[in-house]
Amino acid sequence: MLFSKRGKLKKEFDEQLINQFIEIKQSLQKAQRLEELSDDYDLFVITERKVIESKYLFLLKEARNRKVKIR
C-alpha cells in the first residue's frame, strides 16, 4: 500500500519539476535576449538574468539527481 502511493507522488512531483524547468528555461532565454538587446549597461537586467540562471542550474541539477527525462 505504501509503495503504490510513492510511485504516484514521484510521478506528480517529477511533472511539476519538468513544468518548472520549462518555465525557467523560457524566462532565461528571454532574459538573455533582453541583455543582448540592451545598449546600456543595466545592472538590474544582469542581476535578473543571473538569478534566473541560478534557478535554471538548480533545477537541472535536481532533474539529474532524480533521473527525470523530458519527453
MDTraj code that builds the backbone (N, CA, C; nanometers):
import mdtraj as md
import numpy as np

residues = "MET LEU PHE SER LYS ARG GLY LYS LEU LYS LYS GLU PHE ASP GLU GLN LEU ILE ASN GLN PHE ILE GLU ILE LYS GLN SER LEU GLN LYS ALA GLN ARG LEU GLU GLU LEU SER ASP ASP TYR ASP LEU PHE VAL ILE THR GLU ARG LYS VAL ILE GLU SER LYS TYR LEU PHE LEU LEU LYS GLU ALA ARG ASN ARG LYS VAL LYS ILE ARG".split()
xyz = np.array([
    [0.0809, -0.1191, 0.0000],
    [0.0000, 0.0000, 0.0000],
    [0.0856, 0.1261, 0.0000],
    [0.1837, 0.1250, 0.0824],
    [0.2662, 0.2441, 0.0976],
    [0.3453, 0.2734, -0.0296],
    [0.3916, 0.1693, -0.0946],
    [0.4755, 0.1894, -0.2118],
    [0.3949, 0.2297, -0.3348],
    [0.2692, 0.1967, -0.3410],
    [0.1886, 0.2376, -0.4559],
    [0.1670, 0.3887, -0.4546],
    [0.1562, 0.4459, -0.3360],
    [0.1402, 0.5894, -0.3238],
    [0.2697, 0.6617, -0.3592],
    [0.3805, 0.5981, -0.3296],
    [0.5117, 0.6577, -0.3561],
    [0.5327, 0.6803, -0.5056],
    [0.4927, 0.5846, -0.5863],
    [0.5082, 0.5971, -0.7313],
    [0.4245, 0.7107, -0.7873],
    [0.3032, 0.7252, -0.7357],
    [0.2161, 0.8335, -0.7811],
    [0.2731, 0.9690, -0.7415],
    [0.3246, 0.9790, -0.6198],
    [0.3823, 1.1053, -0.5741],
    [0.5067, 1.1410, -0.6539],
    [0.5899, 1.0414, -0.6824],
    [0.7108, 1.0675, -0.7595],
    [0.6747, 1.1181, -0.8984],
    [0.5779, 1.0557, -0.9604],
    [0.5359, 1.0980, -1.0938],
    [0.4797, 1.2400, -1.0906],
    [0.3996, 1.2704, -0.9891],
    [0.3400, 1.4029, -0.9768],
    [0.4470, 1.5106, -0.9574],
    [0.5420, 1.4852, -0.8694],
    [0.6463, 1.5835, -0.8434],
    [0.7461, 1.5938, -0.9586],
    [0.7669, 1.4847, -1.0304],
    [0.8524, 1.4913, -1.1486],
    [0.7877, 1.5783, -1.2565],
    [0.6565, 1.5682, -1.2718],
    [0.5860, 1.6530, -1.3676],
    [0.5949, 1.7998, -1.3278],
    [0.5829, 1.8283, -1.1988],
    [0.5978, 1.9658, -1.1519],
    [0.7385, 2.0171, -1.1798],
    [0.8376, 1.9339, -1.1574],
    [0.9759, 1.9716, -1.1834],
    [0.9971, 2.0016, -1.3309],
    [0.9421, 1.9196, -1.4170],
    [0.9549, 1.9412, -1.5611],
    [0.8880, 2.0719, -1.6019],
    [0.7695, 2.0980, -1.5486],
    [0.6993, 2.2224, -1.5809],
    [0.7774, 2.3443, -1.5338],
    [0.8308, 2.3389, -1.4136],
    [0.9118, 2.4498, -1.3628],
    [1.0371, 2.4679, -1.4470],
    [1.0975, 2.3580, -1.4862],
    [1.2194, 2.3633, -1.5665],
    [1.1924, 2.4314, -1.7006],
    [1.0819, 2.3969, -1.7639],
    [1.0475, 2.4563, -1.8932],
    [1.0195, 2.6053, -1.8779],
    [0.9467, 2.6437, -1.7728],
    [0.9172, 2.7852, -1.7498],
    [1.0446, 2.8658, -1.7247],
    [1.1324, 2.8130, -1.6420],
    [1.2567, 2.8831, -1.6104],
    [1.3461, 2.8912, -1.7338],
    [1.3468, 2.7861, -1.8147],
    [1.4278, 2.7874, -1.9361],
    [1.3805, 2.8973, -2.0309],
    [1.2496, 2.9118, -2.0453],
    [1.1948, 3.0164, -2.1313],
    [1.2264, 3.1553, -2.0770],
    [1.2130, 3.1730, -1.9465],
    [1.2428, 3.3039, -1.8887],
    [1.3927, 3.3342, -1.8955],
    [1.4775, 3.2321, -1.8877],
    [1.6212, 3.2531, -1.9033],
    [1.6537, 3.2978, -2.0453],
    [1.5895, 3.2366, -2.1424],
    [1.6120, 3.2767, -2.2808],
    [1.5669, 3.4209, -2.3037],
    [1.4540, 3.4593, -2.2441],
    [1.4061, 3.5972, -2.2557],
    [1.5037, 3.6948, -2.1901],
    [1.5538, 3.6588, -2.0734],
    [1.6469, 3.7461, -2.0015],
    [1.7784, 3.7605, -2.0775],
    [1.8263, 3.6523, -2.1360],
    [1.9492, 3.6590, -2.2143],
    [1.9293, 3.7456, -2.3378],
    [1.8148, 3.7301, -2.3986],
    [1.7861, 3.8109, -2.5181],
    [1.7743, 3.9591, -2.4825],
    [1.7096, 3.9873, -2.3696],
    [1.6961, 4.1253, -2.3250],
    [1.8324, 4.1867, -2.2963],
    [1.9190, 4.1081, -2.2359],
    [2.0536, 4.1576, -2.2060],
    [2.1327, 4.1831, -2.3348],
    [2.1142, 4.0974, -2.4338],
    [2.1826, 4.1172, -2.5613],
    [2.1332, 4.2426, -2.6330],
    [2.0034, 4.2679, -2.6226],
    [1.9445, 4.3796, -2.6960],
    [1.9628, 4.5143, -2.6263],
    [1.9938, 4.5123, -2.4992],
    [2.0089, 4.6396, -2.4296],
    [2.1410, 4.7055, -2.4694],
    [2.1317, 4.8329, -2.4986],
    [2.2506, 4.9075, -2.5404],
    [2.3334, 4.9521, -2.4218],
    [2.2652, 4.9877, -2.3148],
    [2.3326, 5.0411, -2.1977],
    [2.3589, 4.9295, -2.0960],
    [2.4571, 4.9478, -2.0137],
    [2.4892, 4.8523, -1.9072],
    [2.3875, 4.8709, -1.7953],
    [2.2941, 4.7767, -1.7846],
    [2.1883, 4.7860, -1.6839],
    [2.2092, 4.6760, -1.5805],
    [2.2378, 4.7176, -1.4587],
    [2.2678, 4.6221, -1.3523],
    [2.1464, 4.5365, -1.3169],
    [2.0267, 4.5945, -1.3238],
    [1.9052, 4.5194, -1.2913],
    [1.8855, 4.4032, -1.3877],
    [1.9072, 4.4261, -1.5158],
    [1.8897, 4.3214, -1.6165],
    [1.9917, 4.2097, -1.5949],
    [2.1118, 4.2470, -1.5626],
    [2.2168, 4.1470, -1.5414],
    [2.1894, 4.0632, -1.4172],
    [2.1495, 4.1272, -1.3088],
    [2.1210, 4.0510, -1.1860],
    [1.9992, 3.9622, -1.2040],
    [1.9003, 4.0117, -1.2766],
    [1.7817, 3.9288, -1.3024],
    [1.8196, 3.8046, -1.3823],
    [1.9054, 3.8201, -1.4829],
    [1.9493, 3.7062, -1.5617],
    [2.0274, 3.6073, -1.4765],
    [2.1124, 3.6587, -1.3890],
    [2.1925, 3.5702, -1.3043],
    [2.1065, 3.4925, -1.2057],
    [2.0032, 3.5561, -1.1527],
    [1.9126, 3.4866, -1.0614],
    [1.8372, 3.3764, -1.1352],
    [1.7874, 3.4080, -1.2525],
    [1.7145, 3.3082, -1.3312],
    [1.8087, 3.1952, -1.3726],
    [1.9322, 3.2297, -1.4070],
    [2.0296, 3.1280, -1.4442],
    [2.0619, 3.0356, -1.3267],
    [2.0674, 3.0903, -1.2066],
    [2.0916, 3.0082, -1.0877],
    [1.9762, 2.9120, -1.0634],
    [1.8538, 2.9606, -1.0811],
    [1.7367, 2.8738, -1.0664],
    [1.7387, 2.7629, -1.1709],
    [1.7748, 2.7985, -1.2933],
    [1.7818, 2.7011, -1.4018],
    [1.8836, 2.5914, -1.3707],
    [2.0011, 2.6316, -1.3252],
    [2.1047, 2.5330, -1.2941],
    [2.0642, 2.4442, -1.1766],
    [1.9946, 2.5027, -1.0783],
    [1.9480, 2.4225, -0.9658],
    [1.8469, 2.3175, -1.0115],
    [1.7505, 2.3593, -1.0955],
    [1.6506, 2.2643, -1.1438],
    [1.7136, 2.1579, -1.2335],
    [1.8145, 2.1966, -1.3114],
    [1.8849, 2.0996, -1.3946],
    [1.9554, 1.9954, -1.3082],
    [2.0200, 2.0411, -1.2035],
    [2.0892, 1.9507, -1.1111],
    [1.9890, 1.8581, -1.0409],
    [1.8767, 1.9136, -1.0001],
    [1.7732, 1.8331, -0.9337],
    [1.7159, 1.7285, -1.0291],
    [1.6950, 1.7656, -1.1543],
    [1.6435, 1.6702, -1.2528],
    [1.7434, 1.5570, -1.2765],
    [1.8704, 1.5899, -1.2777],
    [1.9719, 1.4851, -1.2938],
    [1.9746, 1.3929, -1.1737],
    [1.9616, 1.4477, -1.0536],
    [1.9611, 1.3646, -0.9340],
    [1.8406, 1.2709, -0.9308],
    [1.7267, 1.3206, -0.9757],
    [1.6051, 1.2383, -0.9773],
    [1.5968, 1.1476, -1.0995],
    [1.6865, 1.1696, -1.1945],
    [1.6882, 1.0924, -1.3194],
    [1.5568, 1.1088, -1.3962],
    [1.5181, 1.2356, -1.4120],
    [1.3958, 1.2705, -1.4827],
    [1.4309, 1.2992, -1.6278],
    [1.3509, 1.2488, -1.7189],
    [1.3736, 1.2745, -1.8604],
    [1.2520, 1.3452, -1.9180],
    [1.2789, 1.4488, -1.9976],
    [1.1714, 1.5224, -2.0632],
    [1.1428, 1.4526, -2.1949],
    [1.0183, 1.4233, -2.2175],
    [0.9798, 1.3502, -2.3391],
    [0.9372, 1.4440, -2.4461],
])
top = md.Topology()
chain = top.add_chain()
for i, resn in enumerate(residues, 1):
    res = top.add_residue(resn, chain, resSeq=i)
    for name in ("N", "CA", "C"):
        top.add_atom(name, md.element.get_by_symbol(name[0]), res)
traj = md.Trajectory(xyz[None], top)
